[in-house]
Amino acid sequence: MASSFLLPDSHSLSDLRVFLGRSERLDTGSVRLVADRGVLAVYVAILTPAGLLDASPTVLGLRTFALADDGTFDVVVTVRSLLDRLARFEGEDSAAPTVAPAVSIPQESGTAPWAGISPPRTGWEPRGSADPVLLERVAREGIDEVAAAVLPGTGEQIVTRVRSEVWNRPIPGLDGVPAGAAFAALSLGFLAADDPVAVYRTGPWYRLSSGRGHVLVRSRGSLASAPLASGSPSS
């Protein structure tokens, strides 16, 4: 297995560092790195069910990066250990934008049960588009609702139930896509008013894609499965 990966320039390294920093603030813990055919796919879990009785959706954030080498690997490491590796290159972003930094893969293995239920890479069918302004509103309203319901000292079981109820609700006009997808898109910096969000589906999975990243969702609850709002997805 490869011991490192090579990004094409330090701007890509900076983008990766920002993505991982945002995910760490959400207490994601682990990151999955999949390198294949010159592309590095970086997955983080924003929401996952807490147990068999938890109806929360599985919501993953995904960024892809071109690689300057042809290494192939599929590993799960801690977000913090990878950020520590990237910190060694801090400050090089503007000074040497064409330099291709080699990043060593941390030895610290992460814990990620969600890595065993990865969404497929192919077979995605267009299902319309989503308004980024709507997604941001849904996310912020959900954040406020959770904050109001989860007071200091609230038991873990109640916290899990509240979050499950809030983030498993379907987004208005996007039946089948839970509000947790909007939360992930906002928290990871994937939303901008001038950047349309395309929606795709394959089997039980939905994908929301903007020019800034992707959110992948698989629901466990009884969300409606009616067709999504019409519209042409962006590339």
Secondary structure, 3 states (H helix, E strand, C coil): CCCEEECCCHHHHHHHHHHHHHHHHCCCCEEEEEEECCEEEEEEEEECCCCCCCCCCEEEEEEEEECCCCCCEEEEEEHHHHHHHHHCCCCHHHHCCCCCCEEECCCCECCCHHHHHCCCCCCCEEEEEECHHHHHHHHHHHHHHHHHHCCCCCCHHHHHHHHHHHHCCEECCEEEEEHHHHHHHHHCCCCECCECEEEEEECCEEEEEECCEEEEEECCCCCCCCCCCCCCCCC
